[in-house]
């Protein structure tokens, strides 16, 4: 292969990597080349010039999604031809699937093989309804749906429901499931949503709650076992625990985390006391408008910080020199958020475009 082609950067950005010897998780900057995946450490606020590791892509196998980490649904696995496993976590399902797709394309090109990996759930559902696809592909589709349903930020919310005088906790109605499947664009119509939900019910991923859904399961045909009804109640099966679900509570944190997710991504944040820079997973929500940040080495369920965007001011900072209040050998692409209580947050994006996208998204919520 031509040397210049080998040096072309196909994709780069933050991923969280599990260590080989000590199984802790650390944020690293990854650079995808045509034949290898390099990763670097960020020292202070700047990327280390020396690579920390290299993964050769020839004959690698990608598993996406990798669902064995219950608290980390955004992980994919990369196994080298020597049998070494690398576990990598992205900031969102879209980022995870995009990374896996780009790596798969690079591996396929190296191996000169045709490995069709479909990541679009709507395309998979179309294939499912039009063709007699294999059991393997159907299982892959169902795992993708479950992965989406489990998502703490945008998955199905469980709450308390009342049916015929009885109160059931941590469940959802049939119509809520259908609404969510259509809104998430996993299906095109409510009829398709009922067919898909019936399949999940038949496979034991969902279970009936209360008399109405139990009766429907007993009497209906296979494709109509699931009811598009606001009074028919369902929940996840006992063998599938809802990861970080938002329960029917009225605490401040529950209210803060109940808004619609507008944007997710890895950014660098300067600490308030030590003034050191750390990679954080930022999640922007609306209704109510909050910006939370999480330690990506732990989970995306319990934020390490966050604040209301009401009355906030956000501004881009000049990359020429070090702005006042900023410490460290920074990379650039800085912006600042001043809260209504006059707390200053200094944040660094990986690229100029990402900085402007975040500023624009935050301003729309202030």
Secondary structure, DSSP 8 states (H G I E B T S, - for coil): --HHHHT---EEEEEEEE-SSS--EEEEEEEE-SSEEEEEEEETTEEEEEEEEEEE-TT-EEESS----TT-TTEEEEE-TT--EEEEE-SSHHHHHHHHHHHHHHHHHHHT--------HHHHHHHHHHS---HHHHHHHHHHHHHHHH-TTTS---EEEEETTEEEEEEEEHHHHHHHHHHTTS-SSHHHHHHHHHHHHHTTSEEEEHHHHHHHHHHS-GGG-S---TT-EEEE-TTS--TT---S---HHHHHTTSEEEEEEEEEEE-SSS--EEEEEEEEEETTTEEEEE-TTT-SSS-SEEEE-TT-EEEE--SSS--TT--S---S-EEEEE-TT--EEEEE-SSHHHHHHHHHHHHTT-
